[in-house]
Amino acid sequence: MIETKSWYRSTTIWGALVALAISLAQIGGIAIDPRAGADLAGAVGDLAVAAGAVAAIVGRIVADARIGSRAPSPRNTGG
């Protein structure tokens, strides 16, 4: 594993959160089919990725700075 990704793009994290939610629901007396929980984990993960994409697009639209390299210009190199 060389590449990194945001926590919300991790299937493992979403699976764990759904498993926790199912456990808490069952403790609270709500019966949930385990297969439905697996489907729910996938759907929640997909929604989180979509929400991240929307946030990135909105962030770019409302941003007040340009995207560009941070390379120094020839005027500012001191030479």
C-alpha positions as CSV (number, residue, x, y, z in Angstrom):
1,M,0.0,0.0,0.0
2,I,1.8,3.1,-1.3
3,E,-1.1,5.3,-2.1
4,T,-3.2,7.1,0.5
5,K,-6.8,8.0,0.5
6,S,-9.3,9.9,2.7
7,W,-10.8,8.0,5.5
8,Y,-14.3,8.3,4.0
9,R,-13.2,6.4,0.9
10,S,-12.2,3.4,2.9
11,T,-14.5,0.4,2.6
12,T,-13.1,-1.0,5.9
13,I,-14.0,2.2,7.8
14,W,-17.6,2.2,6.4
15,G,-17.9,-1.5,7.0
16,A,-16.9,-1.0,10.6
17,L,-19.2,1.9,11.1
18,V,-22.2,0.0,9.7
19,A,-21.3,-3.1,11.8
20,L,-21.2,-0.8,14.9
21,A,-24.6,0.8,13.9
22,I,-26.1,-2.7,13.4
23,S,-24.8,-3.9,16.8
24,L,-26.2,-0.8,18.5
25,A,-29.5,-1.2,16.8
26,Q,-29.7,-4.9,17.8
27,I,-28.9,-3.9,21.4
28,G,-31.7,-1.4,21.1
29,G,-34.1,-4.2,20.1
30,I,-34.1,-3.6,16.3
31,A,-33.5,-6.8,14.2
32,I,-31.4,-6.3,11.1
33,D,-30.4,-9.0,8.5
34,P,-26.6,-9.2,8.3
35,R,-26.8,-9.3,4.5
36,A,-28.6,-6.0,4.5
37,G,-25.8,-4.6,6.6
38,A,-23.2,-5.5,4.0
39,D,-25.3,-3.9,1.3
40,L,-25.8,-0.8,3.5
41,A,-22.0,-0.5,4.1
42,G,-21.4,-0.4,0.3
43,A,-24.1,2.1,-0.2
44,V,-22.9,4.4,2.6
45,G,-19.4,4.2,1.3
46,D,-20.6,5.2,-2.2
47,L,-22.6,8.1,-0.8
48,A,-19.6,9.3,1.2
49,V,-17.4,9.3,-1.9
50,A,-20.1,11.2,-3.8
51,A,-20.4,13.7,-1.0
52,G,-16.7,14.2,-1.1
53,A,-16.8,14.9,-4.8
54,V,-19.6,17.5,-4.4
55,A,-17.6,19.1,-1.5
56,A,-14.5,19.3,-3.7
57,I,-16.5,20.9,-6.6
58,V,-18.3,23.4,-4.4
59,G,-15.0,24.2,-2.7
60,R,-13.4,25.0,-6.0
61,I,-16.3,27.2,-7.1
62,V,-16.3,29.3,-3.9
63,A,-12.5,29.4,-3.6
64,D,-10.9,32.8,-3.9
65,A,-7.4,31.6,-5.0
66,R,-6.2,30.1,-8.2
67,I,-4.9,26.7,-8.6
68,G,-1.3,26.7,-9.8
69,S,2.2,25.6,-9.0
70,R,4.2,27.1,-6.1
71,A,7.3,27.4,-8.2
72,P,9.1,30.7,-7.6
73,S,9.0,33.2,-10.5
74,P,12.2,34.3,-12.0
75,R,11.7,37.7,-10.4
76,N,11.7,36.3,-6.9
77,T,14.7,33.9,-7.1
78,G,17.2,36.4,-5.8
79,G,19.4,36.0,-8.8
